[in-house]
Amino acid sequence: MKKLLIIAFVILTNSVFAQTFMAQTDPPTLGNVCPDFTMSVITSNGNEKNISLKELRGKIVVIEFWATYCSPCIPSLKHFDRLQAQFGNAVKFVAISEENRDKVDAFIAKRNFKNLSFAMDWGRKLNDMFYHHFIPHTVVIDQTGVVRAFTSPDEVDQFVIGKMINREPVKFTMKHEYQEASYSQSASSSNTVYSSDGEPIIVHKPKSQTYKIELSNFKEGLTTEFIKESSSEYRFVNCPISLMYQILYDQKTSRVILEVADKNKYSFEPQNMFCLDLNIPEFIGKSIREVGVQQLESLFPLKSKVETRNQKVFALQKSDIGGAIASKDSLGITQKGLTIKDLMNYFESNPQLVDNLPVINESGLDDATVIDLDWFQNYHDSIENRLRTLGLHGEVKMVDIPCLILYEQQLVTKNE
């Protein structure tokens, strides 16, 4: 296969390009004190205890986002378990999962973790706070609460921890899934910012906006990864074309239909995977999805469209039993936005719970209705029984829903 051409357009402007990140809240930024947050840590007796970052001040805090299905995560957890034993109270390693508690408990029970702490990310609050799209994802916070790295687990070893304990400078290879400091129009054009202890940190702040489309073949030694640098800059690393479409359209897997004769052409095999960098500044006047889809459809036979299809779905409906519709979670903490919509996202992020079906709301309740999702995720029972405690039940049925259709355009011969 011929090497794909690289297309890059550079357009200089006088404006400074600052990344955006989770507009709902002030995010943690590299080199600055991390906003306080709470982790629901699993205790030795199987309960959960809320621990705040503020309580851990004075320790090095390493947060590891992982999942039971993530094979690269397993050696990382063992690695951090050993480091926790080695450095004791000087450091706190916490492995955070957004999966079903039953799966996490079963995973832990089969392995001999004696030192590492495990915590649950109910409602994906920490996932949203520490934005990442692929795991493993490692966050390093120093003794003073300053965010030192958004990186990979292999960047954190005994030598790094030893240097941090002694307050010595440490250089990390950063992942690109982090928010650089915000810059105003009058900010310095230097690409260097400094942490609270004076250590220089390179953040690669561009001096101008760049319009860039760069496509290349599979890169050896790199894992599949999607990096959202900002709302206008995406990086796909070793991704099948079908996955690129799914991300550009922001669709769950259960709502994507691949209508091709040979689905193996879009599997996770090196010959089917590519790298794509998109940087589409606002002044271009087009969205990153619009440009990305246009480029993919011009280079590959796989096309895309959104169509309504009659699909089997898991429909949330109101039951006759009164439910736990509440503004407080099981620990008595006032909830902020844990809603029926969050429950639907929870199901579609854990598709095994609903037989890999799309989830719709037919309960008659608004998607924004607040529920005790924290309790729901902690309760060990069948999905149907857990739903009933919320005053809901699920029904599998056929419904017309919008889906992302990926298809190959048929070639028309001269004789037709």
N, C-alpha and C positions, 0 to 999 in steps of 0.2 A: 504494500500500500504506500502510495506516495506521501511524503511528509506534507502535512497541511500547511498552507501559507499562514504566516502571522500578519495580522492586520493591526496596525497601531496608528492612531491619529493623535497628535498632540496639539492642543489649542491653548495658548497662554492667555490668561486674564489677570487683572490686577487684584482680584479678590482672593481671600484666604479660604481654603477648603477645610472645614472642621467636621469631623465625623459626628454622626448622631447615634444615640444608643438608648433604647427603652425609654421613650419620652415620658412615660407615666411617673417615673421617679428619678431622683438623682442617682446615677450608677456609680459603682466603685471605679476609680480611675487610677491608672498606673502612676506611682510616685506620690499619691496623696492618701490621707487617712481614710480608711474604709468606713462608710456609714454603718452604724450598728445594725445587726440582724440577729435572728434567733434560729437555732437548729434544734430539731426534734430528735434527740439522740436516744437510741435504743439502749436500755439499761440491762444489767446482767440478769434481772428477773423477767425480762421480756416486755416491761412497760416502756414508756418513753418519757424523757425529761427534757424540758426546754433549756438550752444553754445559749447565752448571748455572746457575741464577740467581745463585748465590754468585759464580761466575766473572765475572759481568757487573756486580757491585757497583761503583758509581761512574758507571755509565751509566744513562740513562733507557731503560727497556725497554718496548716496545710490542708486545703479542702480538695478532695478528689471526687469528681463526678464520674459515676460508673453505672453499669447495668449488668444483670446476671447473664444476658446474652452476648456481652461484649468480651470476646476472647482475649484481646490485648489488655483488658482491665485486670484480669486475674493475677498475672505476675506482678502488676503494679501494686495491688492490694497486699500481696505477700511481702513485697519490698518495703512498703510503708509500715507494715506490722513489725518487721524487724527493726526499722529505724525508730519506731515508737519505743520498743523495748530498750534500744541502745541509749536513747537520749532522755527517757523518762519525762519528768515534769517540765523540762525546758521547752518541749514542743508538744503540739496537739495535732494529731493526724485524724481527720474525719472523712469517712467515705460516704458520699451522699447519693441516694437513689430516689427516683420518682416512681419506681415500679410499685406493684402490689406488695403489700407487707408480707403476705404469705410466701411469695417467691423469694423475697429477701431473707426471710427467716429460714426457709429451706436451704438456700444457698449457704448461709452462715453455718447452719447445723452440720453441713457436710465437710466443712473445712475447719482447720485448727487455728483460727485467729484468736490470739490471746491478749493482744494489746491495742489493736486498731479499733477506733470507735466508728460505729455505723449510725447514720442519721437518715430520716425520711424527709423528702421534699414535698410535703403536702401542698397541693394547689400550684406546684411548679414555681413557687415564690423565689427560691434560690436560683433555679434555672433561669428565670427572667432577670434576676438581679445580676448574676454572673453569666452574661449571655454566652452561649456556646451552642453549636449545632451538632457536633460530633464528639464522641467520647473515646478514650479517656481525656479529661480536661482538668488541669491542675491549677489551683490558685494558691499563691504564697503570700502570707501577710506577716510582717515582722512584729517584734515585741511592742513597738509603739503603735501598732494598728495600721501601719502604712502598707499599701498593696505593692509588693515587690515584683510579682510576676503572674502572668497568665501564660501557662506553659504546658509542657508534657511531663508525665511522671518521671521519665528517665533523666530529666534535668535536675531532679532533687535527690541527692545522695548524701552519704555521711560527711563528705568534705564540704558540701554546700551548707548543710545544717551546722557543722562545726564553725564555719566562718561566720554564719549569721549569729550564732550564740556569742561569738567574740566581737560582734559588731564590725566585722571586716567587710569590705566591698565584695559583692558577688555579681557576676555577670550571667544572666540567664539568656537562653535562646527563646525568644517570645513566640507564642502563637499569635496569629493576626486577629484572633477574636477578642480584641480588647478595645476599650474606649480610650483614645488619647485625650489629653487635657484639652478643654475648650479654649479656643483662641478668638480674640476680638480682632476687628480690622486694624487696630493700633498695636497688636501684639508683635513681639519681635519675630523676625523671619528665621531665627535660629531653629535648627531641628533638635536641639538638646534641651531637656528639662531636667530638674534636679529633685531627688527625693529629700525627705526631711533631714537625712543625715549628710546631705551634700553630694551624694553619689550621682554622677551624670547618667541620664537614661535617654537613649536615642529613640525617638518616636516617629521618625520619618515623616514629618509634617511637610506636605508638598507646598511649594511656593506658588503654585498655580493650579487651576483645575485642568484635568486631563481627560480627554475623550479617548477611550481605549477599548479595543476589542481584540483579544489575543487567544487564538485557539491552537492547541498542540496535542500531540499523541500522548498515550500512556507514559507516565514517568516512573521508572524503576525505583524501588526503595521507598515510595510514598504510599500512604494508605488513602482510601476514599475519604474525602473530606469536603464539606461545604463551609466556606468562611464568609460571613456577612460583615464586611468591613464597615459598611454604612448602608443606608437605604438606597444609595446610588452606586455602590461598589460591591460586587460579588466575585468570589473566587471559587470555582469548582475544581477539585483536584481528583483525578482518576475516577470520574463518575460516568456511568452509562448515560446516553442521551435521554433515555426515558426519565431518569432521576433528575436531570437538569430541568426538563419540562415540568416535572412535579413541583420542584422547588420554586421555579419562576411563577407558576400559577398558584403557589401556596395551597396545595391540595394534599389531603391525607391519602395514604396509600389505598384505603378502602374505596375511595371515590375516583380512582384512576383505572381506566379500562384500556388495555393494550390490545388493539385489534390488528394483529399482523399474522401472517402465515407462519413465520418462524420466530417465536419469542426468544429463542436462544441468542439471536443477534443482539439482544439488549440485556443480556445477563452480565453479572459482575465478573467478567473475564477480561484480561488485559487487552485483547484485540477489540473489545467492545467499549473501552473506557477512554475518556479524553479529559483534557484540562482546558478550562475556559475562564479567562479573566474579563470582567465587564466593569468599566467605569464610565457611567453615563451622567455627567453633571446636569443640573437643572436647566442651564441655559440652552441645552440641546433641544429642549421642548418635548422629549419623549421619555416614557418611563423605562426603567431597566428591564421590566418584563417585555415590553413591546419590542425593544431593540434585541434582547436576548432571543426571544422566540423567532423574530425575523431572521436572525443570523443562523440559528439552528435549522430552520426550514429551508434556507438557501443552500446549505451545505450537506444536509442529510436527507435521505428519503422519508424519514419519520416526520409526520406532520401532526398538528394539534388543533383541537377545537373543543369548545364546551357545549355539550348537548344534554338535553333532558332524556334520561333513560329509565325504564321501568326496572328497578333493582330491588333485591331483597335487602331489607333494612331492619335495624333494631329500634323500634319506636318506643320512646318513653311516654307512658300514659299515666293518668291519675288513677289511683286505686281507691277503694271504698274505705280504706283504713287511714286514720289521721296520721300524719307524718311528722318528722322532726325538722320541719321548716323553721329555722331559727337564725338569729343574728349572732349567736355565739357558738364556738366550737366545743368539743368535748372537754376541753380544759378550762372552759369559762372565759376564753379570750374572745373579745369582740371581733367578728370576722369582717374583712374588708374585701368584698367582691368575690367570695367563693360561692358560685352560682350554679344554676342548672346548666348553663353554658359550659362552665368549668367541668361539670360532671360528664357532659358529652365529650369534651376534649380529653378527659381522663380515660374514657372508654376507648376512644379512637387512638389514643397514644398507647393503650394496652389492649390491642385488638383481640388477643386471645380470650379476653373476658366476654366478648360478644361475638365469638365465632368470625372474627375479621369482617364484620358488617359495618356499614355506615350507620351512624346514630342520629336520629331526628327527635324533635320535641313535639309530641302530640298531647301533652298533659293539660293544655289549656292555660298553663302558667307561663309567665314571661320568662325568656331566657335569663334575665337578670335577677330572678327570684333567688334570694340568699338561702343556702342550705348548709347543713353541717357536713361538708365534704370531708373534713378531717376525721370525723367519727366514722363516716362511711368507709374510708380507706383503711381504718384500723380494725374494723369489725370483721371477725373471721366467720363467715357463713356464705351460703350461696348468694350469687348476684341477685336472684329474685327476692330472697328474704331480706337482703340488705336494702334493696330498692323499696320494699314494703315499709320499712321503718322510716323512709322519707315520704311515705304517702304516694309512692309511685310503683309501677310495675312495667315490665318490658314485654313487648309483643313483636314477634318476627312476622313481617308481612311484605308484600310487594307494593312499592310506592314509586312514583315518578320523582326523580331527584336530578339536579344538575351534576354531571360528571365530566371529568377531563378525559377526552377520547384521544388516544394516540394511535395513528394509523399510517399506513404507507399508501401514498397516492398511486393508483393504478396507471401504468404507462399506456398511452394510446398509440397504436401502430398506424402506419400510413393507410392500411387497408380498411381501417374502421371508419 
